[in-house]
Amino acid sequence: MTQQTVNAAVDYHAQVSQIVNEELELEDGELTDSGHFIDDYDSDSLSLITVVSRIEKELGVAIPKTELGELFNLRLLVDAVVQYAKERVDG
């Protein structure tokens, strides 16, 4: 990973965390990188679609809806945002 990629990942982590916290109505500090959205935070598929829609709108990064089932925690979601943001730039 280049330093630029690391910086982008850190920035996206904060932004995605904020979106997830707001949409899942979590308390500060409750969200962890490995916590399962559905099992640990009582989320549902509609909440995750809303999260991904906000990421697309606010960050300009489109994540295919077909990948939602694989993005079950914050770490995986941030990784997907970084990946698709990079693809958009490298495009």
C-alpha positions as CSV (number, residue, x, y, z in Angstrom):
1,M,0.0,0.0,0.0
2,T,1.3,3.4,-0.8
3,Q,1.2,6.2,1.7
4,Q,-1.5,7.9,-0.4
5,T,-3.6,4.7,-0.2
6,V,-3.1,4.5,3.5
7,N,-4.2,8.1,4.0
8,A,-7.3,7.6,1.8
9,A,-8.2,4.5,3.8
10,V,-7.9,6.3,7.1
11,D,-10.0,9.2,5.8
12,Y,-12.7,6.8,4.4
13,H,-12.7,4.9,7.7
14,A,-13.7,8.0,9.6
15,Q,-16.4,9.0,7.1
16,V,-17.8,5.5,6.7
17,S,-17.8,5.0,10.5
18,Q,-19.9,8.2,10.9
19,I,-22.4,7.1,8.3
20,V,-22.7,3.6,9.8
21,N,-23.1,5.1,13.3
22,E,-25.8,7.4,12.2
23,E,-27.8,4.9,10.1
24,L,-27.6,2.1,12.7
25,E,-28.2,4.6,15.6
26,L,-25.1,3.4,17.5
27,E,-23.6,5.1,20.5
28,D,-20.1,6.6,20.2
29,G,-17.5,3.9,20.6
30,E,-20.0,1.1,20.1
31,L,-18.9,0.4,16.5
32,T,-15.8,-1.7,16.0
33,D,-14.0,-2.8,12.8
34,S,-15.0,-6.4,13.3
35,G,-18.5,-6.1,14.8
36,H,-21.1,-7.8,12.6
37,F,-23.7,-5.3,11.4
38,I,-26.6,-7.7,11.7
39,D,-25.5,-10.0,14.5
40,D,-23.9,-7.4,16.8
41,Y,-25.8,-4.2,15.9
42,D,-29.3,-5.6,15.0
43,S,-29.1,-4.1,11.5
44,D,-31.0,-5.4,8.6
45,S,-30.5,-5.5,4.8
46,L,-32.5,-2.2,4.3
47,S,-30.1,-0.4,6.8
48,L,-27.1,-1.6,4.8
49,I,-28.6,-0.5,1.5
50,T,-29.1,2.9,3.1
51,V,-25.5,3.0,4.3
52,V,-24.2,2.1,0.8
53,S,-26.5,4.7,-0.8
54,R,-25.2,7.4,1.6
55,I,-21.6,6.4,0.8
56,E,-22.4,6.8,-2.9
57,K,-24.1,10.1,-2.4
58,E,-21.7,11.7,0.1
59,L,-18.4,10.1,-0.9
60,G,-19.0,9.6,-4.6
61,V,-18.1,5.9,-4.4
62,A,-20.4,3.3,-5.9
63,I,-20.4,-0.1,-4.4
64,P,-22.3,-2.8,-6.4
65,K,-25.4,-3.9,-4.5
66,T,-24.5,-7.5,-5.3
67,E,-21.6,-7.2,-2.8
68,L,-23.7,-6.2,0.2
69,G,-23.9,-9.7,1.6
70,E,-20.1,-9.8,1.8
71,L,-19.8,-6.4,3.6
72,F,-20.9,-7.5,7.0
73,N,-18.5,-5.4,9.2
74,L,-16.9,-2.0,9.1
75,R,-13.4,-3.3,8.0
76,L,-14.9,-5.0,4.9
77,L,-17.1,-2.0,4.1
78,V,-14.1,0.5,4.3
79,D,-12.0,-1.9,2.2
80,A,-14.7,-1.9,-0.5
81,V,-14.9,1.9,-0.4
82,V,-11.2,2.2,-0.8
83,Q,-11.2,-0.4,-3.6
84,Y,-14.0,1.2,-5.6
85,A,-12.7,4.7,-5.0
86,K,-9.3,3.6,-6.4
87,E,-11.0,2.0,-9.4
88,R,-12.9,5.2,-10.1
89,V,-9.7,7.2,-10.0
90,D,-7.6,4.7,-12.0
91,G,-10.6,3.9,-14.2
